[in-house]
Amino acid sequence: MNAHTAAPIPCFHCALPVPSGGRFSAIVLGERRIFCCPGCQAVAQAIVAGGLEHYYQHRSEASTNPQTLPAQLADEQALYDRPDVQAPFVKHDASLADTTLLIEGITCAACGWLIERHLRTLPAVAEARLNVSTHRLHLRWDDHELPLSQVLNEVRSIGYVAHPYQPDHANEQLAQDNRRSLRQLGVAGLLWFQAMMATMATWPEFNIDLSPEMHTILRWVAMFLTTPIVFYSCAPFFKGALRDLCTRHLTMDVSVSLAIGMAYLAGIWTAITGIGELYFDAVGMFALFLLAGRYLERRARERTAAATAQLVNLLPPSCLRINDDGQSERILLSELRLNDRVQAQPGAVLPADGRVVSGQSSVDESLLTGEYLPQPRVPGDAVTAGTLNVESPLTVQVLALGSDTRLSAIVRLLDRAQSEKPLVAQMADRAAQWFLLISLLSALGIGLLWWQLDPQRAFWIVLAMLVATCPCALSLATPTALTTATGTLHGLGLLLTRGHVLEGLNQIDTVIVDKTGTLTEGRLTLKAVHRLGRLTSDDCLNLAAALESHSEHPIARAFGVSALNVEQVINEPGLGLEGLIDARRVRIGDPVFVASLSHGSPPKAPDEPGQWLLLGDDQEVLAWLVLDDRVRNDAAALINACKALGWKTLLLSGDSSPMVASIAAQLKIEEARGSLRPDDKLQILHQLRSEGRKVLMIGDGVNDVPVMAAADIAVAMGSATDLAKTSADAVLLSNRLQALVQAFAIARRTRRIIIQNLLWAGLYNGVMLPFAALGWITPLWAAAGMSLSSLVVVLNALRLMRAPSTEILPDPSTPEARCLRSTS
């Protein structure tokens, strides 16, 4: 027998070995391809016939062969074969297992057909059904014959990624409530329009000579159309009113429920007896306006519902633990214990707080400290959960897990800050309760008085008072203006996630800004090349780019690409890179490290801000290269706008480099501090709050989250971490600080319009209440007045849709700025 047996030919479709003498083939991509079975041949022919031949063209080698999975991915998928890991998402029925997988990469119905067809060809699979809309695959299979990890590999082998689907119950419930609210709004809007036409047809003003029979039919039609509005669309109002009465807490639900309930009962009485006016159109109108406002409010809250779920993504689901015999095994994060040793490969996230036992590398701690440059770590140094190992493998001894980690401490600070309710919100709650109490007592008192004077008119007068004083215009005065302004700002790239931002901006007198990623762009750029040797600046830059192309360090991105060939590259963590270029050895990085190659002493770095790297070869040092994080073009406009408003400005950063003081001087910021931890920033904020200041915080990292949560208003940059975004009151999606300057102007306009709306609503209630109490206004005219009042409020708020294209605030020293501060 030949000692060198030829390797079997892999199937072009599934990459499994083709049996000897295989005769299944087809033309794909212009060539004849070999397949292992008629099933793969048929699938390939169907793909080609369906015009999906590009699938094979773009399929990567790793995806066509499940045996070539990356080692870490293969280890993680193998964890899914463990019964304890499968317990939350796999159910067993007799000899079959049942689960739902979420499939990534689906683009059309043909993708669903391909996945189902491929899985159904496997003997162990009993059922495979894919919902193309939700990308969820329902699978029933024999897990004794085919492990779950192999199922995942089979899906990957045809170009897709599958993982267990485990829904977030909180998000599922929130989405379900949102869909129900939208249905209730739709029912109210559709049926109200129909009920209004039926009701208006019965009005004497129309004088359309209706027969008594038709008049009766229209009354009953209006009643039947209004009934679903009351018992379905308005159900949240009645449930809320019942809950509030049981807890002795008055809210708008009580007043709204009384008005809707009494108007509906009065309409039924009229429909049955033919006496009085129909008020079914008023019921539908109440419901439509109030449900629309609540739906918009719900949509705004929905964007900030899952901060805790976002935090889970900061830590890896598994890690490599080193056994006593020195071998590494992949385990779940929940299986990690104190004093265990874990191995962190380059590019891996550290799973726990600990101490480096062996290895040298750099760790990216920007999520926790704000330092944009990775920090060197050697044996004995501490490392933190959630940080990223950049360069070389590290062995870490676990010293803190779960709630004891530094990341969990930040979360506790976040929870504590979010649990503190602002005083303004408490005062608003108390004022609303007093307003409703006075309105209800007034209606009750006037009703009793009319019961003594004219019992037949008492009910209608009380109903007119409830309708006339229904807080529709009052409830729409603030939310409508805020919603309109929110949409305007969204068009400018500023997404408001909480409703108090525009109102609160008018009370701000202090601004705290982060440096990295906020005032600066958050990425290093090459600022200059200072020659020290015989080569030109371009030659030095070419050498540096060639070396850095072999590094994963964030610094390497600032140098671009080079056509030079580099051999024997050595990465010295914390020091720099060394390589052989054109038969000469070149180094870049730490001055002492670079200068030692030519046996010289390192030159003194220029006394200028920036990150200075030395380049040299085995003969001499060649050049200084300075890197810088560029200040945003509109950062100065933001700082000037804050000064024009008379606000105190502070720069608080976790960066310990001289860049903090340099940027503060460049932007003329009053106070700047560096090397701050999250709790340090929070302490400064509490000190400012104790002085009576209202604070606006602008940041982008997890280290900013506690301060953002405790600040009166927090704004996260669009490039911020997910946790920072979910903790912020607004997200600057466009990353344009100029949008904040426009937000300051819109906030002032919003405040003026809110005041106008409140004055109008108060004037309307003040005029209508005595008229209704005297019996001069019928419930019909009260409903019309309420509608007109609400319409005026809405139209006034819509003026906020005209956003200022560019509103430049005056220089802080000018009389105009002093006048602006006095009116703010």
N, C-alpha and C positions, 0 to 999 in steps of 0.2 A: 504493500500500500504506500502511496506517496505520502511522505512525511509532511508535506506542505499542502494540505487539503485546501482547495479554494473556498473562500468564504461564501456563504449563501447570498444570493441576490435579494436585496430587500424589496418588498412590494412597494410600488410607486405610490400607492394610496395610503396604506396603513403602516408601512415600513416593517412589517413582520417578514420573516424569512419565507422565500418562495420555495415550495417543495421541488425537489429535483424532477425534471421532466415537465415542469409547469407549462401549460399551453394557453394561459389566459393573457391577452394583451389587447391594447387599444391605442389609437393615435391621440396623444395629448401634447399640446404645445408644439405641434409639428413633428413629433418623434413618436416611434412605437415604444410604449411603456409596458413593463411586465407586472402582472398582478398575481397575488397568491391564491385567489379564489374567484368564482364567478360573481360573488357579492361585491367585492371591491371593483371588479371590472364593470359591473352594472352601474355602481355609484359613479365611477369616473365618467362613463359614457353619458350618464344623465346630467352630470355637471357640465360636460362639454356641450351637450345638446341644449341645455338651458342657458347658454351664454355666460356661464360662470367660470370659464376656463382660467380667468385671472387669479382664481383662488390658488391654483397650483403655482402660479408665477410668483406670488408674493409670500407663499408659505416658507417659513424659515426652516433651516435644517434641524434646529432644536425642536420645533413643533412637529416635524414629520417623523421624528424618531423618539418615542417616549423613553427610550433607554438613555438619551443624552440630556436628561434634565439636569439643571444645576444641582450640585450636591445639597445645598441648603434647602432648595425647593423639594427635592426628593425626600429629605429627612422630615420636613414639615408635613408633606402629604402622607408619609408613613404613620405619623401620629394619629391620623384619622382612622386607622385600623384598630385602635385601642377601644374597648367597650366603654370605658369611662369617658372618653372624649366624644364618642358617638351618642351617648345617652341623651343629650339635650335635643338632638335633631334627627335621630334615626329610631324608627319604631319597627318592631318585629311582629309579624303575623305568620304563625306557623313556621314554615321553613324559609319565608321570604322576608327581606328587609325593605322598609319603606322610608323614603326621605324626599326632601325638596332641595334642589340645587339652584343656585343663582348663576346664570351663564353670562359671561362678558364677551363682547365682540360681535353680537348679533346685529345685523344691519337690515335684513329683509326676511320675508317668509321662506325664501330658499335656504337660508341659514338654518331655520327651524327644521325644515325637511331633512337637511343633511345630517343634523345632529341626531334626530330621531331614527333615521334610517341606519346610521352607523351603529348606534347603541343596540338597536333591535337585532342586528346581525350577530351580537354576542350571545352565546348559548345560555349564559347565566341570567340574562336580562329578561324579565317577564313582561314589563311594561315601561315605556318611556314616552311621556307626553310633555311637550314644550308649549308654554304660553308665550307667543312671540311678543305680546304687548307688555307683559311684566318681566320677561326673560327668565321665568321660573320653570325649572324642569322637574316634573314629578316622576320619580323612578322607583320601580319595584324590581328587586333582583335577589339572587342567591348569594349572600355575602360570604358563605363558606367556600363557594367555588370561585368567586371573583371579589377580592377585597375592595373596599371603597377607594383606597389610594389608586388601584388599577383603573377604576372607573374614571377617576379624575384624569389619569394619564391618557385614557382613551379619548376623552373629550379634548384634551390638549393636543392629541396626535392629529386631529383634523382642524387645528387652528383656533380653538376657543379655550377660554379659561373658565373653570367651574370651581365653586366653593360652596359650602353649606349655607343655606338660607336660614337665618335666625332673625326674625323681625324684632325691631325695637317696639315693645308694646306701647310705650308712651307715645312714640311717633305715629304708630298705627291708630291709636285712639284719637290723637289730634287730627289726623287726616280724616278719620271717620266723622268726627264732629264737624270738621270744616265742610265736608260734602253734605251733611245733613243741613247745616246752616244755609248753604247755597240752594238746596232744594226748597227749604222753607221760604227763602227770599223769592225764588222763582214762582212758587205757588201763589204767594201774596201778590206779586206784581201782575201775574196773568189773570187771576180771578178778580182782583180789585178793578181792573179795567172793565171787565164784563159786568160786574155788579154795579159799577158807577153808571154805565149806559142804561141798565135796567132801572136804576133808581131815578136817574134824571128824566127818564121818559114819563115818570109818574108826577113830575112837578107841574103845577098849574101854569107856571111861566111858559112852558113849551106849548101848551094849548093845542095838542094834536088830536083832541076829540077821541080819547080812548074810551072804549066801552067799559062798563063796570067789570065785566068778566076779564077783559084784557088787563085792566088795572090790577085786579086780584092776582092774575097769573104773574105779572111782572114783580109784584111784591114778593110772591113765593119764590120766584126765580132768583131774585136778589138775595133772599134769605138762604137758599140752598147754596148759592155761589159763595156767600160770606162764611158759612159754617166751617168749611175746611180751613179758611184763613184763621178763624178763632181757635179751633181745636187742634190744628196742626202747626200752622206758622207761628201763632202767638203762644204756643205751649211753653216756650222758655220764659216768657214774661210771667205767666201764672205760676209756674213752678218756683221762679225766683221770688215772687211776692209771697207765696206760702212759706217758703223757707225763711224769708226775712221777718214775717210776722211771728213765726215760731221762735225766732231768736231775738225778737223785739228790736229789730234793726231796720229802720226805714231806708229804702232806696227808691229809685225812679220806677222800679218794677211795680211797686205798690200803686202809685198814682196811675201808671199806664194801664195796669190790669183793671183798676176800677173804671177808668174811662172807656176802655174797650169792652169790658163786660157789661157795663150799664148801657152803652150805645147798642150793643148787640141785643140785649134783652128788650130795650125799647123798640128796636127794629122788629123783633119777633112779635111784640104786642101790636105794633102797627100792622104787620103782615096779617095777623089773625083777625084783628078787629076792624082794620081800615081807618082807625082813628090816629091822628098825629102824623109826624113826618118819619120817613125811613132814614136811618143813619148808617146803613150798611156801607155806603161809600166812605164815610168817615172812618169806620173800622178798618177797611182795607188800606186807606191812606195812612192811618196811624201805623199799621203793621209794616207797610212798605218802607216808610221813612226810618222807623226805628230799627228794623231788621237790616236795612242797608248800612246804617251806621255801625251796627254791631258786627256785621260781616267784615267791613273794612278794618275795624279794630282787631278782629280775630286774625286776619291775614297779616297784620303788622306784628302781632305777638307770635305767630307761627314761626317766624324766621329766627327766633331766639329761644326755642324750646328745648334744645338738646345739648347744652354745654357740657354736661357730665359725659354723655355719649361721645362727644368729640375728644374729650380728654383721654379716653381709653386708647385712642389711636396713637398716642405719643409713645406708648410702651410696646415692645415686640410681643407677639403671642407666644413665642418660644425662645429658648436660648440653648447654648452649648455648655453643659456642665462637665467638668473634668472629674473622673472617678479617682479612687485611691490608687489605681494602677496606672494613672496618667492618661487614660483613654477618654476621649470626649464623646458624649452622647447628647442628642437633642431631646429636651424635655419641655413640657409646658411651663409657662411662667409661674403658675400656681403651685408647681412642685418644687420650686426653688426654696432653699432653707438658709438660715443664717450660717455664716462661715463656710458655705459652699464656695467652690472656685469655679468661675465661669470664664470662657474664652470669648473675647469680642474680636471678631474678624474686621478688617478694614471695611468701612461702609455699614457696619452694624450698629444698632442702637443699644446702649447699655441698659440692662434690665433692672438694675438695682443700684443703690448707693454702695460704695465699697472702696477698697484700697488696692492699688496696682501691686501685684506680687512679682510679675516678670513682664518684660517687654518695654519698648519705648515707642511712643506714638504721639500724635496730637489729637486733641478732643475738641470738637466743635460744640461749645456751650452757649451759642447765640440764643437758643430758645429760653435759657434760664438766666443768663447774666447780661445779655446785650453785647457781649464781646463778639465782633464780627470776624476776628482772626482766631483760628483754632489755637488752643493753649497746649504747650508740650506737657507730657505726662511721663514720669519715670517711676521705677519701683519705689513704693512708699507714699506716692501722691494719692490724694483722694479723687474719686470720680463720682458722678451723679447720675442717677437714673434719668433716662430720657435724652441724654446727650449722645453725640455721634462720634464714634471712633473713625478717624480720617485715614491714617497712613499705614500702620503696622499692627499685627495682632497684639492683644493685651490679655494677660491673665489677671483676673480681678477676684479678690476675696470679698464676699458679700457681707456687709455690715449693717444694712438696713433694708427692710422690705415693706411693701404695702403702705400702710398709713404712716410709717415712720420715716419715709423717704422725704427728701427735700421737695420733690414735686408734689407730694401729698400735702406738705405744709403750705405750699402756695395755694392749693385748692381750698384748704381750710380758711386761709385768709380771704379767698374769694367768696366762700359761703358766708362768712361773718360779715363782710362788707355788703353783700347783696341783701342780707336779712335786715339791715337797718333801713327803716322806712323814713323818707324825708319828712320834715316838719310841715312843709307846704302841702304834701299829700294828705297828712292827717287833718290839717285845717280845712282842706277842701271837702273831705268826707263829712266833717261835722257841719260845715255850712250847708251842704246838700241836704242833710237830714233835717236841719231846722227849716229850710225852705219848703220841703215836702210836708213837714208837720204843720206849718202855718197854712199852707194851701188846703190840706185836708180838713183841718179844724175850721177854717173859714167856710168851706163848702158845707160842712155839717151844721155849723151855726146858722148860716143863711137858710139852709133847708128846713131846720126846725122852726125858724121864724116864719117862713112862708107856709109851713104846715098849719100854723095857727091862723094866718091871714087868708090863704086860699089853697086848701089841700090839693086841688086839681092841678095847680101850677107848680107845686113844690118840687115834684120829681124832675120836671123839665128844666127848672131853674138850676137845680143841683147838677144835672147833667150838663147844662150849658156852662156852668162854672168849671166843672172838671175838664170839659173839652177846651174851654177858652184858656184855662191856666195849665193845660197839659204841657209839660216842660219840653215839648218837641223843639221849638226854636231855641230854647235855652240849652237843651242837650246837644243841638246841632251847632251852636255858636262856636264852641271851641273845636270839637272834632272835625267839622267840615273844613275850617280854615287850616287846621294842622294837616289834614289829609291832602288838601290841595297843595299846600306848600311842600309836603313830603314828596308828592309826585313831581313837582317842579325841580326839587333838589335831586331827585333820582335821575332826571334828565341831564342834570349837570354832573352826575357821577358821584353824588353823595347819597348813600342809602341810610335812611333813618330807621332804626329797629325799635325805638321806644318813643312814645308820643310826647314826652316832656322836653325833648331837646330844644325845639324852636322857642318854647316859652322860657326854658331855663337859660338859653343863651343871653337873654336880656338881663339876667341877674349875675352873670359871670363878671368877676373882677380880677381873676388870677388864671394864668395859663401855664401848665406844665407840659413840656415837650421832651420826647426822647430824641436821641441823636441818630443812631444807626437805623436806617430804613424809614425814618420820619423826616428829619431835616436833610438827611443825606439819602442817596439812592439805594444804599444797602449793598452795593457791589464795588469791589476794588477795580480801579483803573490805573494804567501806567501814566504817571504824571510827567516824568522827565527821566532822561539818561544823562548822567554826568561822567564824561570820559576821564579816565585816570591813566590810561596806557596808550599803546600804539594804534589800537584799532579805532575805527570810526564808530559813531553812535549807532548807526544802522547795523554794523557788524556785531556789536555788542548785544544789541537787541535780538539779532538772529540767533546768536549763541544761547542767550537766555531762554528764548522761546523753544529752541530745540530741547534743552534740558527739561524745562517745565512741562513739555508735552508728555513726559513720562510720569507725571505726578497727578494725584487726585486732589491735591490741596487746593482750596479756593483761590489762593494766590495765582495758581497756574492759569486761570481763566483770563487774567489781565494781560497776558503776553502774546496771545494769538497763536499762529501756526508758523512752522519753519520747515524748509525743505531739506535741512541738514540731517544727516544720518548720525544717530547717537548709539554707541555701543557701551556695554559694561556699566549700565546705569546703577548707581548705588544711592539709596534713599536713607539719609541719616535723620531720623525723626527729631524735630526741634532744632536741627542745625542747617540742613539744606540738601542739595543734590550734587552728585558727582557723576561724570560720564566721559567717555572717550569720543572726541570729535576731530576728524581729520588727523589722527595720530597724535593728538595732544589732549591732555587731561584737563577738564574744565570743571569748576565748581561755582555754585550760586547759593547764597543764603547768609548765614551768620558771618560777620566780618572775621572773627578769629578762625573759624572753620575754613573760610575761603583763603585767607592770607597764609595759613599754615601749609597750603599746597606748594607755594613758591618759597617757603621758609622765610617769610618776611613778617613784619608787624602790621597789624590792621590799621588802615588810615582812620582818622576821626570822622564820624558821620557829620554832615552839615547840620547846623542848628536851625532846621526848618521842620515844620510839621509833616507827618507822613510816615509810611512804613518803608525803611531804607534797607535794601538788599545789596550785598557786594557780589560782583562777578569777577572771577580771576581764573588764570590757567596756571600751569606748572612753572611759568617764568615770571609772571607779575600779576598784580591786581589790575583789572581792566576798566571797571566802571562802577559807579553807584547807580542803582535803579530805585526810584522812589515811586511808591504806590499810594494812592489816595482814594478815599470814598467821597465822590463828588457831591457837593451841596446841590440840592434841588434848585432849579431855576427860579421857582416861585416861593422859596423859603423866606427870602427877604420881604416879599409882599405880605406874607402872613404875619411876620413879626411886626412890620410897620402898621398893619391893620390893628393888631392887638394894642400897640402903643397909642394909636389914634383914638382907640376907645378908652384909653386910660387904664388898661389892664397891666398888672404885674406879670412879667414873663420869667420863667425859670427853665433851665435846661438841666435835666437829671438823666444821667446815663450810667450804665454798667461798665462802659469802656474806661480803661485806665490809661489810655494813651494821651499824649498832648493834644490830640485832635479835638478833645472836648473844649479846652480853653481857646484853641484856634478858631473853631466854628463859632463859639460864643462871641469872640471879638469881631469876627467877620460880619456877623448878623446883628451886632450891637445888642446882645441879650444881657439883661441886667445881672443875672445870677446864674452860674453854671457849676455843677458838681459832677464828678466822675467817680468810678469804682464803687458804685452803689449797688447793694443787693436789694431784692424786692421788699424786704421788711424795712430797709433803710428808706426807700422811697415812700413807703406807706407811713412811716413815722413823720417824715417831712410833711406829707399831706395832712395828717392829723393835726400837726402844729399849725398849719395854715387854716384849717377848719376851726381850730380853737380860737383863732384871731378873728373869726367871723367872716372869713373869705369864702366866696363861691368859686370853685375850682373846675376848670376845663382841662382834661388830660388827653394828650394826643400821643399814641404809641403804637407799637407793632409786634411786640414779643410777649412770650409767656411771662417774662420777668415784669412786664408792665401790667399784667392782669389784676393783681390785688389793688394797685393804685387806680386802675381804670374802674374797677367795681366800686371803690369807695368814693371816687370823685363825683361831683354833682352831675357832670356830663363827661362821657368818655367817647373819643373818636379813634377808631382803628384804621390804619392804612389798608388799602386793598391788597397789598402784598404781605399783610400780617399773618400770623399763625391763626389756625381755625379757632383755637381757644380764645385768643385775643378778640377775634371778630364776634364770637358769641357772647362775650362779656361786655362788649362795647354798646353804647347807645346809638352810635352811627358808624358806618363803614365807608371810607373814602375809596370807592371802587376804582375811580379814575387815577388815584394816586396824585391828583393835582391839588396842591395846597390852595391854589387860587379858588377852588370850589368852596373852601371854608370861608374865604373872604366874602364870597357871594352869599354864603349861608348867614353870615352876620347881618348883611343887609336885608335878606329875606326874613330873618327872625324879627327885625324891627318892624317891617311891614306887617308880618303876621300878628304881632302884638297889637298894632293899631287896629287891624281888622277885627281881631277878637274882641277888643274893647268896644268897637262900633257894634258888633253883633250882640254883645251882652247888653249894651245900652238899648238897642232896638228891642231885644226880647224883653227886657225889664219894662220898657215903655209900653209895649204891647200888653203885657200882663197887667201893668198898673192901670191902663185905660179900660181893658176889656173886663177885668174883674168886677168893678163897681157896676158897669153896664149890665153884665150878666146877673149880678146879684139883684139888681132892680127889675129884672125881667124884661129889659129893653132889647136883649139879644137872644134869639132862639138858638137852640143847639146847632141848627143848620148854619146860621151865620157865624156862630162861634167856630164851627169846623172850617168854614171858608176863611175866617180870619186867621185861624191857626195855620192853614195851608199857605196863606199869603205871607204870614210872618216867617214861616220856614223857608219859603221861596226867596224872600228878601235876604235872609241869612245865607242861603246857598249861593245866590248870585253875587253877593258881596265877597264871599270867600273865593269864588272863582276868579276874582281879579288877581289872585296870587299866581295864576298860571302864567302871567307875564313876568318871566324872570329877568333880572338885570343881566344883560349880556356881559358887560364888564363894568363893575362899579369900583372905582379906585378911591379908597379912603384917603383923606388928606394927610399930609405930613403931621406927625404928632405935635409939632411946635406951632402950627398955624392956628389962627383964631377959629377957623372952621372946625378943626379937630376939637378945640375946647368947647365949642358950641355943641358938637356931636356928643361929647362925653356928658354934657349937662342934660341932654335930652334922652340919653340912654339910661 
